[in-house]
């Protein structure tokens, strides 16, 4: 999928995510719910806590937030740990927003944001202790290209943590395939990585101590929330598109909010967190 399509998607949906979804958490992803989670904002922040624990973030780490969105994770990390974070995105609009937020949150001395591609970041070899990617690797055509770059950027013993949606099996029929393709199109995704293939790619690139965490149960409330919003807004987006008030992109995005629920419920796709070491 070309970068322009992805950038166009995020640039247009940025205010919708803020108003309807992540509020002040600045988290453009599914949340992790547990028995102590009080609301969706807490669930979104739980993702940061979970990934920080899994990747063993510690004082002095230099972290790359690969596909940082508006900087939610980067800013959270610098507010909760004595670390330096560099966030990158191919969306200039997201980067500008992230830089403003870092100043607003008074962490701009320890976090920096750049408009760069995580497949070819331009940073020096072995620059980072942690490469962190939350629902961003899914936008790469070939996920192995991201893993190669992550391996290059990590210091020896460095840690990779990836939170994303993965394909758990092949579609059983045309209806499942249709739902899967509608989800991809509406979210500006070329494909979802197969869980098995992603693990194999990590092994082939000589990553060590690979661990996989099943997060379907924890993300299910987010999937239902997105579904409820999309069921309500889809008919309106169809109408406003016909009136030429909103683009086709918004209609597709609302349809994706419906179909993501279906493919997760049918266990065609689901959330996983991957951890690996160089």
N, C-alpha and C positions, 0 to 999 in steps of 0.2 A: 504494500500500500504506500502511495506517495506521501511525503511529509506534509505537503500542502493540505491534503484532506484531513490529516490528524490535527494540524494547527488550526484549520478552519473550525473543526469540531470543538476543540477546547476554547478557542477564542469566543465562539458564539455562546457556548453553554456556561461559561465562567460565572455570569451573574445568576443563572438558574441554580447552579450547584450551591452558590452562597446563600440564596434566599430560601430555597426549598429543602436543602439537604444538610450541608455541613456547618452552617452558621459560623460561630467564632472558632471552631476547631480547625478550619481551613484544611479539612481532610477530604480529598476527592476519591474516596474508596469505600468499600464495605466496612462495617464495624465488626468487632469481636464482642459478643455478649457472653457473660457468665452469670452465675447466680447473684452476684453482688452489683451487677450493672443496673443503674437506676434509669437511664435514658439513652437515646441514640448518640448524643454528643459524647457521653462517657464511653460508649462502645467504640466510637471512632478513635478516641484517644487510647483505648485499650490496645489497639493495633501497635501503636508506638511502644507502649510498655512491653508488650509481648515480644516484638522483634528485637528490642533492646536487650531483653533478657536472653533470648535465643542466641543473639550474636555477641553476647558478653561485652557490651559497650562499657568501656572503662575510661577513667580520667586520662587525658592526653591523646586519645584516639583522633585520627584524622579520617573523616567519614565522607564518602561520596553518596549523595542522595540522587540516584540516577532516575531521572524522570520525576522531578520534585514537585510538579504542579505549582501551586501558589506558596509553597514552602512550609506547609503545615508540619511535616515530620522534622525537617531541618531545624526549624525554630524550636520545636518541642525538645529536641535533643540538646540544643545549646542551653536551654533553660533548665534542664534537668541533670545535665552532666557537664563536666569540665572538658569539653571536646571542641574541635574545630570542624565545621561542616561546610562542604561545597555542594550546592544544589545546581543541577542542570536540567534544562528543558528546551525543546525546539520551538516553544511558543514565547515570543518576545513579550506578549501581553501577560503571560503567567509570570515571567521573570521580573517584569516591572512591578507587578503586584507583590511578589515575594520580597523584593528589595524594600518596598514601602512598609510591609509588615515587619520586617526585621528591624527597621528603624523605630517603628511604633512600639515594638516589644523590647526595645533596648538591647538587642543582641547582635547588631550589625558589625560589631568588632570581632565576632567569632563565627559568623556565617556569611557566606558570599554566594551570589547566584549569577549564573552565566547562561547565555543562549548557546547551548551546544548539544550535539547528538551523542547519546550514550553508546552508539555503535562505533564512533570515531571521535572520542572526546578531546583529543589534543593534549591531554595531560601526560606527564612523564611516566615511564615505567615505575612500578612499585612505589606509587605516591600515597596509597591509602591503606589504612588498617582495616577498614570496613567498606564494602560496597553494599548499599542498601537500596532496594527497589520495591516499591509498593504499587502494584497494579499498573506498571509501566512497561514491563518486558513484553506483555501481550501485544503491544503495538509494533514490535519488530517482526518483519516477514519471516526471518529465520532466527529463532531464539539463540542458536549456537553462536551467531555473530555477537550477540550481547555477552554471552559467557566468555568468549575469547577475549573481548575487551576488558571484562571484569578481571579475568585472570592476569592479564598484562598489567593492570593498574594496581592490583593488590601486592602488598609487601609479602615476603615469605612468612607463612603463618597467618596471613590476613584472612578475614572472614567475609563470606558472601551470604546475604539473607534476601530472599525473594518471596514476597507475598503476592499471589496472583490467582486468577482463575485458570483451571487446566481441564483439558478434555480427558475424561475418565474412560471413555469407550467410543466406539463408532456408533453413528446413528442407526437405529433399528429399522426405520421406515422413512418415507418421504415427508411425513408430518414432522418428525423429529429433525430431519435435515433442514426443512423449511424454517423451523423455529431457530435452529442454530445459525443459519445464514442471516436471518433477520436480526438476530442479536449482534452478530459480527458487523453487519452493515450500519446498524444504528449506533454502535459504539466506536466506529472508525477502527475496527480491528481486522487484520488480514486473516487471522486464524487464532486458535488457542493451541498452545503446546500440549502434546500428549504427556501426561505425567510420567509414563514409562520412558519416553524418548528424552525428556528433559533430564531425568536421572542418568540415562545412558550417556548423554552429551557431557554432563558433569564428570562422569567417570572417564570418558575418552580424553577430556582435557586435563586429566590428572588432578582434579579436585579430590580432597580427602575428607574423611569423617562426614560423609553426606547423611543428612537427616531430613525426614519428611514428616510434616505435621498436618493432619487432616483438620481443616477448619470449616467444614461444611455446616456443622451444627452451630458453631459460633456466629457464622455469617448469615444464617437463615433468617433471623429477624430483619436484617437489612434488606435481604432479597424481597421479603414480604412488604416492607415499607416502600421500596422502589416500585413494586408491582401495584400497590394500592394507589400511589400517586399517578402512575402511568395509565392505569385503567380509567381514572378520572379525567386525566388531561388529554389522552389520545384523541377522543372525538373532537375536542376543541382545537387541537393542532391540525386535524384534517380540515376543519372548517376555516380556520384562519389562513391555512395554506391556500385553499381555494379562493379566498378573498385577497390573496397576495399580501397578507400582513406578516406572515412568518414563512421561513424557508422550509423546503422539503426535509432538510436536516433535522428539524425539530420533530416532525412527524415520525421519521425513522427512529429517532432517539426514544420517543415515547413507546413505539412498538417494541424496541429493544428492552425497555423496562418491563414489558409484559412477557416477552419470550425468555428473558433471563430466568424468570421465576419457573417457567415450564421446564427448561433444560436442567436446572438445578434439582427441581422436584423429581424429575425422571432419572436423576443420577447420570445424565449424559456429561455434565460438567460440574465442577465444584472447586472450592477454594483449597489451596494447599500453601503451606509455608515451607520453602526449601532452605536448608542451611548447609554450607560447605566451607572447607578451608583450603587455602593454597599450600 
